[in-house]
Amino acid sequence: TMDKLLREIDISSPSHGLVCLANTASFNNTHFSEPLTTYAQGWRDPSNLQGFLDFLFPPVQVPRRFEFRNFGESSDFLYDTDDARSPGADFKRVKYTGSIQQSKTTNRGLTVFVDEDEVRDQPGWQELYTGRLLRRSIRNDLVTACGMIVAAADNTAKTWGAESDPDADLISLVDGAGDLIGFNPNRLAFFGAAWTKRIVASRGKNTAGAIASLNLSTADQVAQYVGAQRGTVVNFRVKSAAGKGKVSGNTVVAFYAEDGAGPEDPSHTKRFWSPCGDGTQYRVYVRQYSEKLWAITVERYVQLVVTSTVGLKKYTIS
């Protein structure tokens, strides 16, 4: 029940604006908010954290318990010269050799406590705090996604300075990854100060190549120039005990991912999610916790997976 959930959050004195981690205890449908749940489905983060997350780990809808294929080999990229069917025979059978993995989406959520006196004259306060929880939930998944893809990629150290050619290096990165995958990776992600270092290295030279590089002003343009299709610059910050900082070191990751893929499509990364009880991606609960305190909870079912490391490559830039 929701009472049990709130007791297990370990809040001796909940206060206005306190955000707590919700666990996997069952929620009481009595406190399910259909209007806020509907609001959550149409909510859009103005800082586009969802766009970064979808770029790095495209969403794939699955049941709570699901299977996916881990493409540890390049069998998906083989071709056939003997696919002609003989009279009276069946077509050639294709068998993929990637291993089948069992997994389950994890129930995750956050709860915020709101003092009624602090929001009494504020219209739409429930929607406001629902949006804040959604943004924090997406940020949590995004930080996890950045750490996973950077950690899983095969690393090569590079120095981008006055004597370097960053875009030539990126061409080699994409081409080398393509030799392992079977075709070029279609996405390029710049983390930390890697994008800035690329620009600075090009500004110091008066050559045709450097000028051409400076004319590529977006990550998409650079990605297409070096042989990929799409690019992004992951430049948001997170707060820790040491203060605010970039979510990752100075790295560039070349990887392959598809929008609208399923559990068995070849891809380096996927974000598996399962619908909540009412079929939505996010579910919102509202409960009056005490005379003046309200508790708003947003839950989701999600599992981020690096489904293959074949051809997943990165540069660490200094």
Helices and strands as residue ranges (DSSP letters): H 2-8, E 19-22, G 29-31, H 34-42, H 49-56, E 59-61, E 65-70, G 75-77, E 99-104, E 106-115, H 116-119, H 125-152, E 154-158, H 166-181, E 187-191, H 194-203, H 208-214, H 219-226, E 230-234, E 237-240, E 243-246, E 251-255, E 269-274, E 283-288, E 293-306, E 313-317
